[in-house]
Amino acid sequence: MAAISRDEVANLARLARITMTHPLAVNNVTREDLVLPSLTPTEALSGAPASDEGRFKVPQILGEE
């Protein structure tokens, strides 16, 4: 394995501290929240294969209760 010099380690440490910026200008990245009509819980669950107490019912995958 090749030896790494002290200067190479110092250079890597310096590179690790470089501040990364977004490649494109980022303007107006937030917007106001708008309250819009949406589905009722009953409408949302109407296409679900199974539901229980107003929630989607899915198969257990982690073996937890």
N, C-alpha and C positions, 0 to 999 in steps of 0.2 A: 504494500500500500504506500502511496506517495506521501511524503511528509508535507504538512501545511506550515508555511512560515508564519511568524508573528505578524508580518505586514499583511498577509492574506487574510488572517483572522480579523485584524483591525479593519480591513477593507470590507469584509462581510458584515461586521458589526455596524459600520457606517452605513452600508446599503440597507440594512434592516431598519434603520431609523428614518429612511426617506418617507416623507409624507406622500401618500398616494392621493391623487385627486381624480375626480370624474373626468373621463376623456372628452365629454361634451359639456357645454355650459348648462347648468341646472337652474332653471328659473321657474317660478310658479309651480313648485312641486306639491303644493297643498291646495285643496279646494274646500269650499264650504260644504258641509253635509246638507243634503236635501232630503226631507221626509217625503217619500213617495208611496203611493198605494202598494200594498204587498199582499201576499197570501195569508189567509187566516190559518191557524194551526190545523184545522180540519181539512182545509184545501191542500195544505202542504203534505199532509199524511195520506191524502186520498189515493195517491199512486204508489204508496209504500207497500211492499209485500207483507209487512207485519209492523204493528205498532203496539205500544203498551203505555198506558197512562199519559197519552199525549206526546209520546216520544217515538222516534224510529227504533225499531227492534232489530238488532243485528246479531249474527252468530257470535258467541263468545270465542275470543282468539287467544287470550292470555292465561286461561285456566283459573282466573280469579272469580270470586263470587261477588 
